[in-house]
Amino acid sequence: MGRGELDPLAGRFEAGAVLSVRVTAHDPRWRLSQLTSNFGSPTVPRLDAPVGTALRVRVRARDVILAVIRPTGISALNVRAAEVERLVPIEEGALAVQLRLGGERLLARVTDARARRWA
């Protein structure tokens, strides 16, 4: 679960969320794995785990990109709608955006200036 107030404890670049997933398929052609979770069915680089394996994955806040409208024409495989729960100041000029995504929470790290435009 991602909690913005813990970001300073995790370190500037390591804050994020740990989420439960299950491996549901592998695509050998593209070397990808399909997962299922409380927040959808993310696609990730091929995992060395059999179909049906339960795993915990870590999503770093610095790897989450936010958009006000659904982006198109991008290289990201995992685009999901989420609800902003709150903004948490983490250091001068930066905020953690706590997101609700299905039954899970994620964090996104953004500049203070960008987050305030969306609030």
Biopython code that builds the backbone (N, CA, C, O; Angstrom):
import numpy as np
from Bio.PDB.StructureBuilder import StructureBuilder

atoms = [
    (1, "MET", "N", (0.849, -1.168, 0.000)),
    (1, "MET", "CA", (0.000, 0.000, 0.000)),
    (1, "MET", "C", (0.899, 1.237, 0.000)),
    (1, "MET", "O", (1.884, 1.283, 0.737)),
    (2, "GLY", "N", (0.575, 2.221, -0.805)),
    (2, "GLY", "CA", (1.347, 3.444, -0.869)),
    (2, "GLY", "C", (0.804, 4.504, 0.061)),
    (2, "GLY", "O", (-0.369, 4.870, -0.020)),
    (3, "ARG", "N", (1.651, 4.995, 0.940)),
    (3, "ARG", "CA", (1.238, 6.049, 1.857)),
    (3, "ARG", "C", (2.218, 7.195, 1.737)),
    (3, "ARG", "O", (3.401, 7.048, 2.044)),
    (4, "GLY", "N", (1.723, 8.340, 1.287)),
    (4, "GLY", "CA", (2.562, 9.496, 1.024)),
    (4, "GLY", "C", (3.326, 10.014, 2.208)),
    (4, "GLY", "O", (4.443, 10.507, 2.050)),
    (5, "GLU", "N", (2.755, 9.919, 3.406)),
    (5, "GLU", "CA", (3.455, 10.460, 4.558)),
    (5, "GLU", "C", (4.698, 9.651, 4.911)),
    (5, "GLU", "O", (5.535, 10.118, 5.683)),
    (6, "LEU", "N", (4.832, 8.443, 4.357)),
    (6, "LEU", "CA", (6.018, 7.625, 4.611)),
    (6, "LEU", "C", (7.129, 7.876, 3.609)),
    (6, "LEU", "O", (8.226, 7.338, 3.758)),
    (7, "ASP", "N", (6.866, 8.681, 2.594)),
    (7, "ASP", "CA", (7.853, 8.954, 1.549)),
    (7, "ASP", "C", (9.196, 9.418, 2.104)),
    (7, "ASP", "O", (10.229, 8.907, 1.672)),
    (8, "PRO", "N", (9.226, 10.372, 3.048)),
    (8, "PRO", "CA", (10.525, 10.799, 3.564)),
    (8, "PRO", "C", (11.307, 9.671, 4.227)),
    (8, "PRO", "O", (12.538, 9.687, 4.219)),
    (9, "LEU", "N", (10.618, 8.704, 4.794)),
    (9, "LEU", "CA", (11.294, 7.589, 5.447)),
    (9, "LEU", "C", (11.913, 6.630, 4.441)),
    (9, "LEU", "O", (12.922, 5.987, 4.731)),
    (10, "ALA", "N", (11.316, 6.534, 3.266)),
    (10, "ALA", "CA", (11.797, 5.605, 2.249)),
    (10, "ALA", "C", (12.969, 6.164, 1.463)),
    (10, "ALA", "O", (13.686, 5.411, 0.802)),
    (11, "GLY", "N", (13.169, 7.441, 1.523)),
    (11, "GLY", "CA", (14.236, 8.044, 0.738)),
    (11, "GLY", "C", (13.672, 8.700, -0.499)),
    (11, "GLY", "O", (12.615, 8.324, -1.005)),
    (12, "ARG", "N", (14.384, 9.665, -0.960)),
    (12, "ARG", "CA", (13.922, 10.511, -2.047)),
    (12, "ARG", "C", (13.482, 9.751, -3.297)),
    (12, "ARG", "O", (12.488, 10.121, -3.921)),
    (13, "PHE", "N", (14.193, 8.710, -3.667)),
    (13, "PHE", "CA", (13.889, 8.028, -4.925)),
    (13, "PHE", "C", (13.304, 6.633, -4.748)),
    (13, "PHE", "O", (13.050, 5.944, -5.736)),
    (14, "GLU", "N", (13.086, 6.207, -3.511)),
    (14, "GLU", "CA", (12.652, 4.828, -3.305)),
    (14, "GLU", "C", (11.219, 4.675, -2.820)),
    (14, "GLU", "O", (10.744, 3.545, -2.707)),
    (15, "ALA", "N", (10.521, 5.741, -2.532)),
    (15, "ALA", "CA", (9.141, 5.634, -2.059)),
    (15, "ALA", "C", (8.265, 5.002, -3.126)),
    (15, "ALA", "O", (8.521, 5.155, -4.320)),
    (16, "GLY", "N", (7.241, 4.298, -2.699)),
    (16, "GLY", "CA", (6.336, 3.668, -3.650)),
    (16, "GLY", "C", (5.329, 2.813, -2.927)),
    (16, "GLY", "O", (4.997, 3.066, -1.769)),
    (17, "ALA", "N", (4.844, 1.796, -3.614)),
    (17, "ALA", "CA", (3.832, 0.906, -3.057)),
    (17, "ALA", "C", (4.201, -0.535, -3.390)),
    (17, "ALA", "O", (4.790, -0.813, -4.434)),
    (18, "VAL", "N", (3.844, -1.447, -2.484)),
    (18, "VAL", "CA", (4.015, -2.876, -2.709)),
    (18, "VAL", "C", (2.618, -3.453, -2.870)),
    (18, "VAL", "O", (1.764, -3.289, -1.999)),
    (19, "LEU", "N", (2.391, -4.132, -3.996)),
    (19, "LEU", "CA", (1.052, -4.582, -4.362)),
    (19, "LEU", "C", (1.036, -6.089, -4.614)),
    (19, "LEU", "O", (2.022, -6.655, -5.087)),
    (20, "SER", "N", (-0.067, -6.723, -4.302)),
    (20, "SER", "CA", (-0.227, -8.163, -4.532)),
    (20, "SER", "C", (-0.733, -8.404, -5.952)),
    (20, "SER", "O", (-1.659, -7.735, -6.410)),
    (21, "VAL", "N", (-0.120, -9.361, -6.643)),
    (21, "VAL", "CA", (-0.517, -9.721, -8.003)),
    (21, "VAL", "C", (-0.432, -11.240, -8.162)),
    (21, "VAL", "O", (0.112, -11.940, -7.308)),
    (22, "ARG", "N", (-0.976, -11.726, -9.264)),
    (22, "ARG", "CA", (-0.860, -13.145, -9.626)),
    (22, "ARG", "C", (-0.497, -13.209, -11.106)),
    (22, "ARG", "O", (-1.063, -12.475, -11.916)),
    (23, "VAL", "N", (0.437, -14.075, -11.458)),
    (23, "VAL", "CA", (0.829, -14.268, -12.853)),
    (23, "VAL", "C", (-0.282, -15.042, -13.544)),
    (23, "VAL", "O", (-0.660, -16.125, -13.097)),
    (24, "THR", "N", (-0.816, -14.483, -14.652)),
    (24, "THR", "CA", (-1.913, -15.157, -15.350)),
    (24, "THR", "C", (-1.540, -15.647, -16.739)),
    (24, "THR", "O", (-2.215, -16.524, -17.279)),
    (25, "ALA", "N", (-0.480, -15.101, -17.333)),
    (25, "ALA", "CA", (-0.086, -15.550, -18.677)),
    (25, "ALA", "C", (1.314, -15.039, -19.000)),
    (25, "ALA", "O", (1.797, -14.074, -18.408)),
    (26, "HIS", "N", (1.952, -15.715, -19.960)),
    (26, "HIS", "CA", (3.237, -15.272, -20.493)),
    (26, "HIS", "C", (3.106, -15.153, -22.007)),
    (26, "HIS", "O", (2.454, -15.982, -22.643)),
    (27, "ASP", "N", (3.711, -14.145, -22.572)),
    (27, "ASP", "CA", (3.736, -13.944, -24.020)),
    (27, "ASP", "C", (5.182, -14.144, -24.476)),
    (27, "ASP", "O", (5.991, -13.221, -24.384)),
    (28, "PRO", "N", (5.516, -15.347, -24.969)),
    (28, "PRO", "CA", (6.905, -15.620, -25.335)),
    (28, "PRO", "C", (7.392, -14.774, -26.514)),
    (28, "PRO", "O", (8.579, -14.459, -26.608)),
    (29, "ARG", "N", (6.484, -14.413, -27.400)),
    (29, "ARG", "CA", (6.907, -13.621, -28.564)),
    (29, "ARG", "C", (7.499, -12.277, -28.139)),
    (29, "ARG", "O", (8.560, -11.877, -28.620)),
    (30, "TRP", "N", (6.796, -11.577, -27.222)),
    (30, "TRP", "CA", (7.226, -10.252, -26.798)),
    (30, "TRP", "C", (7.940, -10.265, -25.449)),
    (30, "TRP", "O", (8.340, -9.216, -24.946)),
    (31, "ARG", "N", (8.100, -11.459, -24.861)),
    (31, "ARG", "CA", (8.782, -11.620, -23.570)),
    (31, "ARG", "C", (8.125, -10.755, -22.483)),
    (31, "ARG", "O", (8.783, -9.997, -21.770)),
    (32, "LEU", "N", (6.807, -10.906, -22.395)),
    (32, "LEU", "CA", (6.008, -10.178, -21.407)),
    (32, "LEU", "C", (5.240, -11.158, -20.536)),
    (32, "LEU", "O", (5.003, -12.299, -20.930)),
    (33, "SER", "N", (4.856, -10.708, -19.358)),
    (33, "SER", "CA", (3.981, -11.472, -18.474)),
    (33, "SER", "C", (2.751, -10.632, -18.161)),
    (33, "SER", "O", (2.833, -9.416, -17.988)),
    (34, "GLN", "N", (1.618, -11.306, -18.092)),
    (34, "GLN", "CA", (0.357, -10.661, -17.735)),
    (34, "GLN", "C", (0.051, -11.001, -16.287)),
    (34, "GLN", "O", (0.165, -12.156, -15.876)),
    (35, "LEU", "N", (-0.335, -10.000, -15.518)),
    (35, "LEU", "CA", (-0.665, -10.180, -14.109)),
    (35, "LEU", "C", (-2.115, -9.818, -13.870)),
    (35, "LEU", "O", (-2.719, -9.122, -14.687)),
    (36, "THR", "N", (-2.687, -10.276, -12.765)),
    (36, "THR", "CA", (-3.993, -9.801, -12.327)),
    (36, "THR", "C", (-3.838, -9.297, -10.898)),
    (36, "THR", "O", (-2.986, -9.762, -10.141)),
    (37, "SER", "N", (-4.683, -8.336, -10.552)),
    (37, "SER", "CA", (-4.578, -7.708, -9.240)),
    (37, "SER", "C", (-5.869, -6.981, -8.922)),
    (37, "SER", "O", (-6.819, -6.999, -9.705)),
    (38, "ASN", "N", (-5.893, -6.340, -7.757)),
    (38, "ASN", "CA", (-7.038, -5.504, -7.368)),
    (38, "ASN", "C", (-7.093, -4.210, -8.164)),
    (38, "ASN", "O", (-8.072, -3.470, -8.064)),
    (39, "PHE", "N", (-6.067, -3.920, -8.951)),
    (39, "PHE", "CA", (-6.027, -2.663, -9.696)),
    (39, "PHE", "C", (-5.985, -2.892, -11.202)),
    (39, "PHE", "O", (-5.626, -1.985, -11.953)),
    (40, "GLY", "N", (-6.344, -4.086, -11.652)),
    (40, "GLY", "CA", (-6.372, -4.353, -13.085)),
    (40, "GLY", "C", (-5.442, -5.474, -13.475)),
    (40, "GLY", "O", (-5.073, -6.312, -12.652)),
    (41, "SER", "N", (-5.066, -5.482, -14.743)),
    (41, "SER", "CA", (-4.226, -6.540, -15.299)),
    (41, "SER", "C", (-2.985, -5.945, -15.944)),
    (41, "SER", "O", (-2.924, -5.812, -17.166)),
    (42, "PRO", "N", (-1.998, -5.588, -15.138)),
    (42, "PRO", "CA", (-0.793, -4.987, -15.711)),
    (42, "PRO", "C", (0.037, -5.981, -16.520)),
    (42, "PRO", "O", (0.025, -7.184, -16.257)),
    (43, "THR", "N", (0.747, -5.460, -17.491)),
    (43, "THR", "CA", (1.699, -6.212, -18.298)),
    (43, "THR", "C", (3.089, -5.767, -17.895)),
    (43, "THR", "O", (3.354, -4.571, -17.769)),
    (44, "VAL", "N", (3.981, -6.733, -17.692)),
    (44, "VAL", "CA", (5.341, -6.438, -17.246)),
    (44, "VAL", "C", (6.335, -7.238, -18.074)),
    (44, "VAL", "O", (5.946, -8.197, -18.741)),
    (45, "PRO", "N", (7.622, -6.863, -18.044)),
    (45, "PRO", "CA", (8.628, -7.710, -18.697)),
    (45, "PRO", "C", (8.548, -9.131, -18.134)),
    (45, "PRO", "O", (8.198, -9.332, -16.971)),
    (46, "ARG", "N", (8.878, -10.108, -18.976)),
    (46, "ARG", "CA", (8.731, -11.536, -18.652)),
    (46, "ARG", "C", (9.287, -11.863, -17.278)),
    (46, "ARG", "O", (10.441, -11.568, -16.966)),
    (47, "LEU", "N", (8.433, -12.485, -16.458)),
    (47, "LEU", "CA", (8.830, -12.926, -15.126)),
    (47, "LEU", "C", (9.164, -14.416, -15.168)),
    (47, "LEU", "O", (8.530, -15.185, -15.891)),
    (48, "ASP", "N", (10.146, -14.803, -14.399)),
    (48, "ASP", "CA", (10.515, -16.209, -14.308)),
    (48, "ASP", "C", (9.702, -16.850, -13.184)),
    (48, "ASP", "O", (10.244, -17.267, -12.160)),
    (49, "ALA", "N", (8.383, -16.916, -13.405)),
    (49, "ALA", "CA", (7.459, -17.479, -12.424)),
    (49, "ALA", "C", (6.336, -18.164, -13.188)),
    (49, "ALA", "O", (5.840, -17.619, -14.174)),
    (50, "PRO", "N", (5.928, -19.344, -12.752)),
    (50, "PRO", "CA", (4.860, -20.055, -13.442)),
    (50, "PRO", "C", (3.517, -19.322, -13.340)),
    (50, "PRO", "O", (3.269, -18.572, -12.397)),
    (51, "VAL", "N", (2.664, -19.560, -14.333)),
    (51, "VAL", "CA", (1.300, -19.034, -14.294)),
    (51, "VAL", "C", (0.646, -19.529, -13.003)),
    (51, "VAL", "O", (0.779, -20.697, -12.637)),
    (52, "GLY", "N", (-0.052, -18.640, -12.330)),
    (52, "GLY", "CA", (-0.710, -18.957, -11.073)),
    (52, "GLY", "C", (0.072, -18.514, -9.845)),
    (52, "GLY", "O", (-0.462, -18.510, -8.735)),
    (53, "THR", "N", (1.336, -18.142, -10.036)),
    (53, "THR", "CA", (2.169, -17.723, -8.915)),
    (53, "THR", "C", (1.696, -16.388, -8.344)),
    (53, "THR", "O", (1.467, -15.436, -9.090)),
    (54, "ALA", "N", (1.551, -16.320, -7.020)),
    (54, "ALA", "CA", (1.228, -15.069, -6.336)),
    (54, "ALA", "C", (2.530, -14.347, -6.017)),
    (54, "ALA", "O", (3.479, -14.954, -5.520)),
    (55, "LEU", "N", (2.570, -13.065, -6.302)),
    (55, "LEU", "CA", (3.770, -12.257, -6.081)),
    (55, "LEU", "C", (3.398, -10.934, -5.437)),
    (55, "LEU", "O", (2.229, -10.552, -5.396)),
    (56, "ARG", "N", (4.399, -10.253, -4.940)),
    (56, "ARG", "CA", (4.265, -8.867, -4.488)),
    (56, "ARG", "C", (5.187, -8.064, -5.386)),
    (56, "ARG", "O", (6.358, -8.408, -5.546)),
    (57, "VAL", "N", (4.666, -6.995, -5.973)),
    (57, "VAL", "CA", (5.469, -6.141, -6.847)),
    (57, "VAL", "C", (5.577, -4.749, -6.237)),
    (57, "VAL", "O", (4.674, -4.281, -5.543)),
    (58, "ARG", "N", (6.679, -4.117, -6.507)),
    (58, "ARG", "CA", (6.915, -2.766, -5.993)),
    (58, "ARG", "C", (6.829, -1.784, -7.150)),
    (58, "ARG", "O", (7.489, -1.957, -8.174)),
    (59, "VAL", "N", (6.015, -0.759, -6.980)),
    (59, "VAL", "CA", (5.880, 0.304, -7.963)),
    (59, "VAL", "C", (6.415, 1.569, -7.319)),
    (59, "VAL", "O", (5.827, 2.089, -6.371)),
    (60, "ARG", "N", (7.536, 2.065, -7.837)),
    (60, "ARG", "CA", (8.137, 3.270, -7.266)),
    (60, "ARG", "C", (7.340, 4.502, -7.677)),
    (60, "ARG", "O", (6.853, 4.589, -8.804)),
    (61, "ALA", "N", (7.212, 5.444, -6.763)),
    (61, "ALA", "CA", (6.480, 6.686, -7.021)),
    (61, "ALA", "C", (7.075, 7.435, -8.202)),
    (61, "ALA", "O", (6.342, 8.066, -8.964)),
    (62, "ARG", "N", (8.370, 7.377, -8.365)),
    (62, "ARG", "CA", (9.012, 8.106, -9.477)),
    (62, "ARG", "C", (8.742, 7.451, -10.830)),
    (62, "ARG", "O", (9.034, 8.044, -11.868)),
    (63, "ASP", "N", (8.181, 6.221, -10.834)),
    (63, "ASP", "CA", (7.864, 5.538, -12.090)),
    (63, "ASP", "C", (6.406, 5.702, -12.500)),
    (63, "ASP", "O", (5.999, 5.191, -13.543)),
    (64, "VAL", "N", (5.614, 6.407, -11.696)),
    (64, "VAL", "CA", (4.194, 6.628, -12.002)),
    (64, "VAL", "C", (4.059, 7.995, -12.663)),
    (64, "VAL", "O", (4.527, 9.004, -12.136)),
    (65, "ILE", "N", (3.417, 8.011, -13.815)),
    (65, "ILE", "CA", (3.204, 9.247, -14.566)),
    (65, "ILE", "C", (1.724, 9.593, -14.486)),
    (65, "ILE", "O", (0.872, 8.723, -14.667)),
    (66, "LEU", "N", (1.415, 10.846, -14.218)),
    (66, "LEU", "CA", (0.029, 11.288, -14.119)),
    (66, "LEU", "C", (-0.384, 12.070, -15.360)),
    (66, "LEU", "O", (0.422, 12.775, -15.967)),
    (67, "ALA", "N", (-1.654, 11.929, -15.723)),
    (67, "ALA", "CA", (-2.218, 12.696, -16.835)),
    (67, "ALA", "C", (-3.648, 13.063, -16.476)),
    (67, "ALA", "O", (-4.358, 12.280, -15.845)),
    (68, "VAL", "N", (-4.062, 14.241, -16.873)),
    (68, "VAL", "CA", (-5.425, 14.687, -16.611)),
    (68, "VAL", "C", (-6.402, 14.008, -17.567)),
    (68, "VAL", "O", (-7.538, 13.720, -17.191)),
    (69, "ILE", "N", (-5.969, 13.753, -18.793)),
    (69, "ILE", "CA", (-6.777, 13.005, -19.755)),
    (69, "ILE", "C", (-5.997, 11.759, -20.161)),
    (69, "ILE", "O", (-4.767, 11.744, -20.103)),
    (70, "ARG", "N", (-6.710, 10.721, -20.568)),
    (70, "ARG", "CA", (-6.081, 9.446, -20.937)),
    (70, "ARG", "C", (-5.105, 9.666, -22.094)),
    (70, "ARG", "O", (-5.500, 10.138, -23.160)),
    (71, "PRO", "N", (-3.829, 9.322, -21.882)),
    (71, "PRO", "CA", (-2.844, 9.523, -22.941)),
    (71, "PRO", "C", (-2.973, 8.468, -24.037)),
    (71, "PRO", "O", (-3.389, 7.337, -23.785)),
    (72, "THR", "N", (-2.612, 8.857, -25.243)),
    (72, "THR", "CA", (-2.588, 7.931, -26.379)),
    (72, "THR", "C", (-1.252, 8.098, -27.085)),
    (72, "THR", "O", (-0.562, 9.102, -26.908)),
    (73, "GLY", "N", (-0.902, 7.114, -27.875)),
    (73, "GLY", "CA", (0.324, 7.203, -28.657)),
    (73, "GLY", "C", (1.587, 7.222, -27.811)),
    (73, "GLY", "O", (2.566, 7.870, -28.181)),
    (74, "ILE", "N", (1.580, 6.519, -26.674)),
    (74, "ILE", "CA", (2.753, 6.472, -25.803)),
    (74, "ILE", "C", (3.263, 5.031, -25.711)),
    (74, "ILE", "O", (2.557, 4.095, -26.085)),
    (75, "SER", "N", (4.461, 4.863, -25.224)),
    (75, "SER", "CA", (5.056, 3.532, -25.148)),
    (75, "SER", "C", (4.634, 2.753, -23.900)),
    (75, "SER", "O", (4.865, 1.545, -23.834)),
    (76, "ALA", "N", (4.036, 3.395, -22.931)),
    (76, "ALA", "CA", (3.640, 2.706, -21.699)),
    (76, "ALA", "C", (2.595, 1.635, -21.980)),
    (76, "ALA", "O", (1.639, 1.867, -22.720)),
    (77, "LEU", "N", (2.784, 0.470, -21.389)),
    (77, "LEU", "CA", (1.829, -0.629, -21.550)),
    (77, "LEU", "C", (0.681, -0.558, -20.553)),
    (77, "LEU", "O", (-0.396, -1.096, -20.810)),
    (78, "ASN", "N", (0.899, 0.092, -19.433)),
    (78, "ASN", "CA", (-0.066, 0.083, -18.338)),
    (78, "ASN", "C", (-0.602, 1.484, -18.075)),
    (78, "ASN", "O", (0.026, 2.282, -17.379)),
    (79, "VAL", "N", (-1.758, 1.769, -18.635)),
    (79, "VAL", "CA", (-2.422, 3.054, -18.424)),
    (79, "VAL", "C", (-3.713, 2.748, -17.670)),
    (79, "VAL", "O", (-4.557, 1.994, -18.154)),
    (80, "ARG", "N", (-3.860, 3.334, -16.492)),
    (80, "ARG", "CA", (-5.011, 3.064, -15.642)),
    (80, "ARG", "C", (-5.624, 4.360, -15.137)),
    (80, "ARG", "O", (-4.920, 5.344, -14.907)),
    (81, "ALA", "N", (-6.935, 4.352, -14.968)),
    (81, "ALA", "CA", (-7.622, 5.482, -14.340)),
    (81, "ALA", "C", (-7.503, 5.321, -12.829)),
    (81, "ALA", "O", (-7.634, 4.215, -12.305)),
    (82, "ALA", "N", (-7.256, 6.417, -12.140)),
    (82, "ALA", "CA", (-7.121, 6.395, -10.681)),
    (82, "ALA", "C", (-7.755, 7.655, -10.109)),
    (82, "ALA", "O", (-7.980, 8.634, -10.821)),
    (83, "GLU", "N", (-8.037, 7.612, -8.822)),
    (83, "GLU", "CA", (-8.600, 8.754, -8.113)),
    (83, "GLU", "C", (-7.525, 9.347, -7.199)),
    (83, "GLU", "O", (-6.866, 8.622, -6.454)),
    (84, "VAL", "N", (-7.359, 10.655, -7.262)),
    (84, "VAL", "CA", (-6.416, 11.323, -6.367)),
    (84, "VAL", "C", (-7.052, 11.413, -4.986)),
    (84, "VAL", "O", (-8.125, 11.996, -4.827)),
    (85, "GLU", "N", (-6.391, 10.840, -3.997)),
    (85, "GLU", "CA", (-6.899, 10.890, -2.617)),
    (85, "GLU", "C", (-6.365, 12.096, -1.871)),
    (85, "GLU", "O", (-7.108, 12.772, -1.160)),
    (86, "ARG", "N", (-5.081, 12.368, -2.032)),
    (86, "ARG", "CA", (-4.514, 13.527, -1.344)),
    (86, "ARG", "C", (-3.111, 13.818, -1.847)),
    (86, "ARG", "O", (-2.463, 12.985, -2.481)),
    (87, "LEU", "N", (-2.664, 15.035, -1.539)),
    (87, "LEU", "CA", (-1.308, 15.483, -1.854)),
    (87, "LEU", "C", (-0.534, 15.553, -0.548)),
    (87, "LEU", "O", (-1.032, 16.081, 0.446)),
    (88, "VAL", "N", (0.673, 15.027, -0.546)),
    (88, "VAL", "CA", (1.490, 15.013, 0.666)),
    (88, "VAL", "C", (2.830, 15.677, 0.363)),
    (88, "VAL", "O", (3.591, 15.164, -0.457)),
    (89, "PRO", "N", (3.137, 16.808, 1.008)),
    (89, "PRO", "CA", (4.448, 17.430, 0.808)),
    (89, "PRO", "C", (5.544, 16.475, 1.290)),
    (89, "PRO", "O", (5.456, 15.923, 2.387)),
    (90, "ILE", "N", (6.572, 16.286, 0.462)),
    (90, "ILE", "CA", (7.639, 15.366, 0.852)),
    (90, "ILE", "C", (8.989, 16.053, 0.972)),
    (90, "ILE", "O", (9.868, 15.573, 1.688)),
    (91, "GLU", "N", (9.156, 17.135, 0.301)),
    (91, "GLU", "CA", (10.375, 17.932, 0.416)),
    (91, "GLU", "C", (10.129, 19.232, -0.322)),
    (91, "GLU", "O", (9.126, 19.370, -1.022)),
    (92, "GLU", "N", (11.017, 20.168, -0.175)),
    (92, "GLU", "CA", (10.878, 21.457, -0.855)),
    (92, "GLU", "C", (10.694, 21.236, -2.352)),
    (92, "GLU", "O", (11.569, 20.682, -3.019)),
    (93, "GLY", "N", (9.547, 21.674, -2.874)),
    (93, "GLY", "CA", (9.296, 21.618, -4.306)),
    (93, "GLY", "C", (8.753, 20.303, -4.827)),
    (93, "GLY", "O", (8.582, 20.161, -6.038)),
    (94, "ALA", "N", (8.471, 19.318, -3.953)),
    (94, "ALA", "CA", (7.979, 18.022, -4.420)),
    (94, "ALA", "C", (6.827, 17.535, -3.550)),
    (94, "ALA", "O", (6.769, 17.808, -2.351)),
    (95, "LEU", "N", (5.923, 16.815, -4.180)),
    (95, "LEU", "CA", (4.765, 16.231, -3.500)),
    (95, "LEU", "C", (4.637, 14.768, -3.873)),
    (95, "LEU", "O", (5.040, 14.346, -4.956)),
    (96, "ALA", "N", (4.068, 14.005, -2.957)),
    (96, "ALA", "CA", (3.610, 12.662, -3.287)),
    (96, "ALA", "C", (2.116, 12.785, -3.520)),
    (96, "ALA", "O", (1.400, 13.351, -2.693)),
    (97, "VAL", "N", (1.648, 12.265, -4.626)),
    (97, "VAL", "CA", (0.224, 12.225, -4.914)),
    (97, "VAL", "C", (-0.232, 10.818, -4.565)),
    (97, "VAL", "O", (0.195, 9.847, -5.191)),
    (98, "GLN", "N", (-1.096, 10.708, -3.569)),
    (98, "GLN", "CA", (-1.614, 9.404, -3.170)),
    (98, "GLN", "C", (-2.820, 9.097, -4.036)),
    (98, "GLN", "O", (-3.770, 9.879, -4.083)),
    (99, "LEU", "N", (-2.788, 7.966, -4.719)),
    (99, "LEU", "CA", (-3.816, 7.573, -5.677)),
    (99, "LEU", "C", (-4.553, 6.337, -5.200)),
    (99, "LEU", "O", (-3.960, 5.451, -4.585)),
    (100, "ARG", "N", (-5.840, 6.277, -5.480)),
    (100, "ARG", "CA", (-6.638, 5.074, -5.250)),
    (100, "ARG", "C", (-6.854, 4.450, -6.624)),
    (100, "ARG", "O", (-7.375, 5.086, -7.540)),
    (101, "LEU", "N", (-6.443, 3.194, -6.744)),
    (101, "LEU", "CA", (-6.530, 2.470, -8.013)),
    (101, "LEU", "C", (-7.165, 1.125, -7.716)),
    (101, "LEU", "O", (-6.491, 0.197, -7.268)),
    (102, "GLY", "N", (-8.462, 1.021, -7.967)),
    (102, "GLY", "CA", (-9.168, -0.197, -7.572)),
    (102, "GLY", "C", (-9.104, -0.336, -6.067)),
    (102, "GLY", "O", (-9.434, 0.601, -5.340)),
    (103, "GLY", "N", (-8.684, -1.490, -5.594)),
    (103, "GLY", "CA", (-8.571, -1.719, -4.166)),
    (103, "GLY", "C", (-7.201, -1.411, -3.599)),
    (103, "GLY", "O", (-6.907, -1.793, -2.467)),
    (104, "GLU", "N", (-6.362, -0.736, -4.349)),
    (104, "GLU", "CA", (-4.984, -0.467, -3.924)),
    (104, "GLU", "C", (-4.693, 1.022, -3.908)),
    (104, "GLU", "O", (-5.460, 1.827, -4.437)),
    (105, "ARG", "N", (-3.568, 1.377, -3.290)),
    (105, "ARG", "CA", (-3.065, 2.750, -3.317)),
    (105, "ARG", "C", (-1.705, 2.757, -3.983)),
    (105, "ARG", "O", (-0.890, 1.857, -3.784)),
    (106, "LEU", "N", (-1.478, 3.778, -4.771)),
    (106, "LEU", "CA", (-0.180, 4.028, -5.388)),
    (106, "LEU", "C", (0.263, 5.424, -5.018)),
    (106, "LEU", "O", (-0.536, 6.250, -4.576)),
    (107, "LEU", "N", (1.541, 5.677, -5.202)),
    (107, "LEU", "CA", (2.077, 7.025, -5.030)),
    (107, "LEU", "C", (2.698, 7.465, -6.340)),
    (107, "LEU", "O", (3.269, 6.660, -7.075)),
    (108, "ALA", "N", (2.579, 8.749, -6.621)),
    (108, "ALA", "CA", (3.282, 9.364, -7.746)),
    (108, "ALA", "C", (4.060, 10.543, -7.183)),
    (108, "ALA", "O", (3.547, 11.296, -6.355)),
    (109, "ARG", "N", (5.279, 10.700, -7.626)),
    (109, "ARG", "CA", (6.116, 11.820, -7.185)),
    (109, "ARG", "C", (6.069, 12.891, -8.267)),
    (109, "ARG", "O", (6.392, 12.630, -9.425)),
    (110, "VAL", "N", (5.663, 14.103, -7.880)),
    (110, "VAL", "CA", (5.555, 15.199, -8.839)),
    (110, "VAL", "C", (6.103, 16.481, -8.215)),
    (110, "VAL", "O", (6.256, 16.586, -6.998)),
    (111, "THR", "N", (6.391, 17.436, -9.070)),
    (111, "THR", "CA", (6.822, 18.739, -8.549)),
    (111, "THR", "C", (5.620, 19.434, -7.924)),
    (111, "THR", "O", (4.478, 19.211, -8.325)),
    (112, "ASP", "N", (5.889, 20.257, -6.962)),
    (112, "ASP", "CA", (4.854, 21.018, -6.283)),
    (112, "ASP", "C", (4.072, 21.876, -7.277)),
    (112, "ASP", "O", (2.845, 21.953, -7.206)),
    (113, "ALA", "N", (4.781, 22.516, -8.200)),
    (113, "ALA", "CA", (4.123, 23.397, -9.177)),
    (113, "ALA", "C", (3.123, 22.646, -10.027)),
    (113, "ALA", "O", (2.027, 23.150, -10.271)),
    (114, "ARG", "N", (3.472, 21.444, -10.489)),
    (114, "ARG", "CA", (2.568, 20.677, -11.337)),
    (114, "ARG", "C", (1.358, 20.190, -10.535)),
    (114, "ARG", "O", (0.228, 20.294, -11.012)),
    (115, "ALA", "N", (1.571, 19.672, -9.349)),
    (115, "ALA", "CA", (0.478, 19.146, -8.545)),
    (115, "ALA", "C", (-0.522, 20.229, -8.179)),
    (115, "ALA", "O", (-1.726, 19.973, -8.184)),
    (116, "ARG", "N", (-0.063, 21.425, -7.864)),
    (116, "ARG", "CA", (-0.966, 22.501, -7.461)),
    (116, "ARG", "C", (-1.855, 22.938, -8.623)),
    (116, "ARG", "O", (-2.963, 23.424, -8.396)),
    (117, "ARG", "N", (-1.398, 22.777, -9.841)),
    (117, "ARG", "CA", (-2.246, 23.123, -11.004)),
    (117, "ARG", "C", (-3.420, 22.177, -11.138)),
    (117, "ARG", "O", (-4.469, 22.559, -11.656)),
    (118, "TRP", "N", (-3.256, 20.923, -10.668)),
    (118, "TRP", "CA", (-4.316, 19.924, -10.772)),
    (118, "TRP", "C", (-5.243, 19.962, -9.580)),
    (118, "TRP", "O", (-6.381, 19.506, -9.686)),
    (119, "ALA", "N", (-4.804, 20.487, -8.446)),
    (119, "ALA", "CA", (-5.612, 20.429, -7.221)),
    (119, "ALA", "C", (-6.799, 21.368, -7.279)),
    (119, "ALA", "O", (-7.577, 21.438, -6.327)),
]
sb = StructureBuilder()
sb.init_structure("model")
sb.init_model(0)
sb.init_chain("A")
sb.init_seg("    ")
for serial, (resi, resn, name, xyz) in enumerate(atoms, 1):
    if name == "N":
        sb.init_residue(resn, " ", resi, " ")
    sb.init_atom(name, np.array(xyz, "f"), 0.0, 1.0, " ", f" {name:<3s}", serial, name[0])
structure = sb.get_structure()
